[in-house]
């Protein structure tokens, strides 16, 4: 992530709005001078180094970003080409993920897992990277959060690692944006939050009480309380420590929060975690189980199968 700055450094935002954001749990945001591809390089380089593997054995790069169109000012095909070369990914073909917005990482992990299972790739590198641009674009609709610049990376492998991907589920409500009634909109949002988690519970036999912690986006505390109720979790299961510290770094939040959680609290063999992404009528969840006592960096290192 970039340099953390207090919300008062947001240009052109009136003090009353800053105070309202702070009262909802937000305190700072991250601003980086690096491009999205440069942030992706730093995250991916760390993940590869921690994995201890040979970059030449990575069969694909799944590149997740909200900026993945020709007209996106922050996107560069040449930048992705340079990323492959700098990382030594000689055999990796790049695939782009962008339609899941702040749940892009879940779609990226789903893609990587299926490449491993269906095509037999040994390792797939997943990167999520986004940059908000100038301060005018940092405030989310309805002040759900403040956007930060950041990136994360992990490796999904055929070989066992510290964490097992037990299941992935996604859901979309294509008509939600057109709903004018606020009560109906809230209900459909709640249904959307519940849908992927319900599918995982049914397919895996998991229950909410068996989940050690939920990693999700750093939205304001009211929004996260709404999400918690939709998932049927306890307050203690929601990792909220980075809300005041980081604000919302798009889908990179999910792994950044997971790594910070592991650094602070660790994980034991058999622990279950839910990585939950939400963005623009789209929701997704990854069910993870710890295979062994996990090192503090394992959430961002890529030890997943």
C-alpha positions as CSV (number, residue, x, y, z in Angstrom):
1,X,0.0,0.0,0.0
2,X,1.0,3.6,-0.4
3,X,1.6,6.3,2.2
4,X,-1.1,6.5,4.8
5,X,-2.6,9.9,5.2
6,X,-5.3,11.3,7.5
7,X,-8.7,11.9,6.0
8,X,-8.2,15.6,6.5
9,X,-5.7,15.5,3.6
10,X,-8.4,14.7,1.1
11,X,-8.6,17.6,-1.2
12,X,-11.9,19.4,-1.8
13,X,-13.8,17.5,0.9
14,X,-15.7,19.7,3.4
15,X,-14.8,19.3,7.1
16,X,-18.3,18.1,8.1
17,X,-18.1,15.2,5.6
18,X,-14.6,14.3,6.9
19,X,-16.1,14.3,10.5
20,X,-18.9,12.0,9.4
21,X,-16.5,9.6,7.7
22,X,-14.4,9.5,10.9
23,X,-17.4,8.9,13.0
24,X,-18.1,5.8,10.9
25,X,-14.7,4.3,11.8
26,X,-12.5,5.6,9.0
27,X,-9.4,7.5,9.9
28,X,-6.9,7.3,7.0
29,X,-6.3,6.3,3.4
30,X,-3.3,5.1,1.4
31,X,-1.9,7.0,-1.6
32,X,0.8,5.6,-3.7
33,X,3.1,7.2,-6.3
34,X,3.5,3.8,-8.0
35,X,1.4,2.7,-11.0
36,X,-1.0,-0.3,-10.6
37,X,1.5,-2.5,-12.4
38,X,4.4,-1.4,-10.1
39,X,2.3,-2.1,-7.1
40,X,1.4,-5.5,-8.6
41,X,5.1,-6.2,-9.1
42,X,5.9,-5.5,-5.4
43,X,3.1,-7.7,-4.1
44,X,3.8,-10.5,-6.6
45,X,7.6,-10.4,-6.0
46,X,7.0,-10.9,-2.3
47,X,4.5,-13.7,-2.8
48,X,6.9,-15.6,-5.1
49,X,9.8,-15.1,-2.7
50,X,7.8,-16.5,0.2
51,X,6.6,-19.4,-1.8
52,X,10.2,-20.6,-2.4
53,X,9.2,-21.8,-5.9
54,X,10.7,-21.1,-9.3
55,X,8.8,-18.3,-11.2
56,X,9.3,-20.3,-14.4
57,X,7.0,-22.9,-13.0
58,X,4.1,-20.5,-12.8
59,X,1.7,-21.4,-15.6
60,X,-0.6,-18.3,-15.6
61,X,-0.9,-14.8,-14.1
62,X,-4.5,-13.9,-13.1
63,X,-4.4,-10.1,-13.1
64,X,-7.4,-8.5,-11.2
65,X,-8.1,-4.8,-11.4
66,X,-11.0,-2.4,-11.9
67,X,-8.9,-0.6,-14.4
68,X,-8.8,-3.4,-17.0
69,X,-10.1,-1.7,-20.2
70,X,-8.3,0.1,-23.1
71,X,-9.9,3.4,-22.0
72,X,-8.7,3.1,-18.4
73,X,-6.1,5.8,-17.8
74,X,-4.2,3.6,-15.4
75,X,-4.0,0.5,-17.5
76,X,-1.1,-0.5,-19.7
77,X,-0.7,-3.6,-21.8
78,X,3.1,-2.8,-21.9
79,X,3.0,-2.6,-18.1
80,X,1.6,-6.1,-17.7
81,X,4.2,-7.4,-20.2
82,X,6.9,-5.8,-18.2
83,X,5.5,-7.3,-15.0
84,X,5.8,-10.8,-16.5
85,X,9.4,-10.1,-17.6
86,X,10.5,-8.6,-14.3
87,X,9.1,-11.4,-12.3
88,X,10.7,-14.1,-14.5
89,X,7.3,-15.6,-15.4
90,X,8.5,-17.1,-18.7
91,X,5.7,-19.6,-19.1
92,X,2.8,-17.6,-17.6
93,X,0.0,-16.4,-19.8
94,X,-1.8,-13.3,-18.4
95,X,-5.6,-13.4,-17.8
96,X,-7.6,-10.3,-16.8
97,X,-10.4,-10.1,-14.2
98,X,-12.4,-6.9,-13.8
99,X,-16.2,-7.5,-13.8
100,X,-16.5,-8.3,-10.1
101,X,-15.3,-4.9,-8.9
102,X,-14.2,-5.0,-5.2
103,X,-14.8,-8.8,-5.3
104,X,-12.3,-9.3,-8.1
105,X,-9.9,-11.2,-6.0
106,X,-12.5,-13.9,-5.3
107,X,-13.1,-14.3,-9.1
108,X,-9.3,-14.4,-9.6
109,X,-8.9,-17.2,-7.0
110,X,-11.8,-19.1,-8.6
111,X,-10.1,-18.8,-12.0
112,X,-6.8,-19.8,-10.7
113,X,-8.2,-22.8,-8.8
114,X,-10.0,-24.0,-12.0
115,X,-6.8,-23.6,-14.0
116,X,-5.0,-25.9,-11.5
117,X,-7.9,-28.4,-11.4
118,X,-9.0,-28.5,-15.0
119,X,-5.7,-27.8,-16.9
120,X,-3.3,-29.3,-14.5
121,X,-1.2,-26.1,-14.0
122,X,1.2,-26.5,-11.2
123,X,1.1,-22.9,-9.9
124,X,-1.0,-19.8,-10.8
125,X,-0.1,-16.4,-9.5
126,X,-3.1,-14.2,-8.6
127,X,-2.6,-10.4,-8.3
128,X,-5.1,-7.7,-7.4
129,X,-4.0,-4.1,-7.9
130,X,-5.9,-0.8,-8.0
131,X,-5.3,2.9,-7.8
132,X,-8.0,5.4,-7.0
133,X,-6.4,8.3,-8.9
134,X,-6.9,11.9,-7.5
135,X,-8.9,12.7,-4.4
136,X,-12.1,13.4,-6.4
137,X,-12.4,9.7,-7.0
138,X,-11.6,8.4,-3.5
139,X,-15.0,8.9,-1.9
140,X,-17.3,6.0,-2.5
141,X,-21.0,6.3,-3.2
142,X,-23.0,7.0,0.0
143,X,-19.6,7.3,1.8
144,X,-19.4,3.6,2.2
145,X,-15.6,4.1,2.5
146,X,-12.6,6.0,1.1
147,X,-10.6,4.3,-1.6
148,X,-6.9,3.6,-1.1
149,X,-4.2,2.5,-3.5
150,X,-2.9,-1.0,-3.0
151,X,-2.1,-4.5,-4.3
152,X,-2.0,-8.1,-3.0
153,X,-0.9,-11.4,-4.4
154,X,-1.1,-15.1,-3.7
155,X,-0.2,-18.4,-5.5
156,X,-2.8,-21.1,-6.0
157,X,-0.9,-24.5,-6.4
158,X,-1.5,-28.1,-7.0
159,X,0.8,-29.0,-4.2
160,X,-0.5,-28.7,-0.6
161,X,0.2,-25.4,1.2
162,X,-0.7,-23.9,4.5
163,X,-4.3,-23.3,3.4
164,X,-6.8,-25.4,1.5
165,X,-9.4,-23.8,-0.8
166,X,-12.4,-25.8,0.3
167,X,-15.0,-24.0,-1.8
168,X,-15.8,-20.8,-3.8
169,X,-19.2,-19.3,-4.5
170,X,-20.3,-16.1,-6.2
171,X,-23.6,-14.3,-6.7
172,X,-24.9,-11.4,-8.9
173,X,-28.2,-9.5,-8.7
174,X,-28.4,-7.8,-12.1
175,X,-31.6,-5.9,-11.2
176,X,-30.4,-4.4,-7.9
177,X,-29.3,-1.0,-9.3
178,X,-32.8,-0.3,-10.7
179,X,-34.5,-0.9,-7.3
180,X,-35.8,2.5,-6.2
181,X,-37.4,1.5,-2.9
182,X,-34.7,1.7,-0.2
183,X,-36.3,-1.0,2.0
184,X,-36.4,-3.4,-1.0
185,X,-32.8,-2.4,-1.9
186,X,-31.6,-3.2,1.6
187,X,-33.4,-6.6,1.5
188,X,-31.8,-7.5,-1.8
189,X,-28.4,-6.5,-0.6
190,X,-28.8,-8.7,2.4
191,X,-29.9,-11.5,0.2
192,X,-26.9,-11.0,-2.0
193,X,-24.5,-11.1,1.0
194,X,-26.2,-14.3,2.2
195,X,-26.3,-16.1,-1.1
196,X,-22.6,-17.2,-1.6
197,X,-22.2,-18.1,2.0
198,X,-25.4,-20.1,2.0
199,X,-24.1,-22.1,-1.0
200,X,-20.8,-22.8,0.8
201,X,-22.6,-23.9,4.0
202,X,-24.8,-26.3,2.0
203,X,-21.9,-27.8,0.0
204,X,-19.3,-28.0,2.7
205,X,-21.5,-28.5,5.8
206,X,-20.0,-25.5,7.5
207,X,-21.8,-23.4,10.1
208,X,-21.1,-19.8,11.1
209,X,-19.9,-20.8,14.6
210,X,-17.2,-22.9,13.0
211,X,-15.6,-20.0,11.1
212,X,-12.7,-18.5,13.1
213,X,-12.7,-15.2,11.2
214,X,-14.1,-13.3,8.2
215,X,-11.9,-11.2,6.0
216,X,-13.7,-8.6,3.9
217,X,-13.4,-5.1,2.5
218,X,-12.7,-2.2,4.8
219,X,-16.1,-0.4,4.5
220,X,-17.4,1.9,7.2
221,X,-18.5,0.2,10.4
222,X,-22.2,0.6,9.8
223,X,-21.8,-1.2,6.4
224,X,-19.7,-4.0,8.0
225,X,-22.3,-4.5,10.7
226,X,-25.0,-4.9,8.0
227,X,-22.7,-7.4,6.3
228,X,-22.1,-9.3,9.5
229,X,-25.8,-9.7,10.1
230,X,-26.3,-10.9,6.6
231,X,-23.6,-13.6,7.1
232,X,-25.0,-14.5,10.6
233,X,-21.6,-14.0,12.2
234,X,-20.6,-12.7,15.6
235,X,-18.9,-9.3,16.1
236,X,-15.7,-11.2,17.2
237,X,-15.5,-13.1,13.9
238,X,-15.2,-9.9,11.8
239,X,-11.7,-8.7,11.3
240,X,-12.0,-4.9,11.5
241,X,-8.6,-3.8,12.6
242,X,-7.6,-2.3,9.2
243,X,-10.8,-0.2,8.8
244,X,-9.3,2.9,10.4
245,X,-5.8,2.2,9.2
246,X,-6.2,1.4,5.5
247,X,-9.7,2.4,4.4
248,X,-10.7,0.4,1.2
249,X,-8.0,-0.8,-1.2
250,X,-10.5,-2.4,-3.6
251,X,-10.3,-6.2,-3.5
252,X,-6.7,-6.1,-2.3
253,X,-8.3,-5.6,1.2
254,X,-9.1,-9.2,1.4
255,X,-5.6,-10.6,1.4
256,X,-4.0,-7.6,3.1
257,X,-6.5,-8.1,6.0
258,X,-5.8,-11.9,6.0
259,X,-2.1,-11.4,6.3
260,X,-2.4,-8.8,9.0
261,X,-4.8,-11.1,10.9
262,X,-2.3,-14.0,10.7
263,X,0.5,-11.7,11.8
264,X,-1.5,-10.6,14.8
265,X,-3.3,-13.8,15.8
266,X,-1.9,-16.7,13.9
267,X,-3.8,-19.8,12.7
268,X,-3.9,-23.4,13.8
269,X,-4.4,-26.6,11.9
270,X,-8.1,-27.0,11.2
271,X,-9.0,-23.3,11.6
272,X,-11.6,-22.2,9.0
273,X,-11.7,-18.7,7.4
274,X,-14.2,-17.0,5.1
275,X,-12.8,-14.5,2.6
276,X,-15.7,-12.4,1.5
277,X,-15.8,-9.8,-1.3
278,X,-18.6,-7.4,-2.2
279,X,-18.9,-4.9,-5.0
280,X,-21.6,-3.4,-7.3
281,X,-24.3,-6.1,-7.1
282,X,-21.7,-8.8,-6.9
283,X,-20.7,-10.9,-4.0
284,X,-18.2,-13.8,-3.6
285,X,-16.7,-16.0,-0.9
286,X,-13.8,-18.3,-0.6
287,X,-13.8,-20.9,2.2
288,X,-10.3,-21.6,3.5
289,X,-9.0,-24.2,6.0
290,X,-5.7,-24.1,7.7
291,X,-3.7,-27.3,7.0
292,X,-0.9,-26.6,9.5
293,X,0.1,-24.0,12.0
294,X,0.5,-21.1,9.5
295,X,3.4,-18.6,9.5
296,X,2.3,-15.0,9.8
297,X,2.9,-14.3,6.1
298,X,0.9,-17.3,4.8
299,X,-2.2,-15.3,3.8
300,X,-0.3,-13.3,1.3
301,X,2.4,-15.9,0.3
302,X,0.2,-18.0,-1.8
303,X,0.2,-21.3,0.1
304,X,-3.3,-22.3,-1.1
305,X,-4.5,-25.3,-3.0
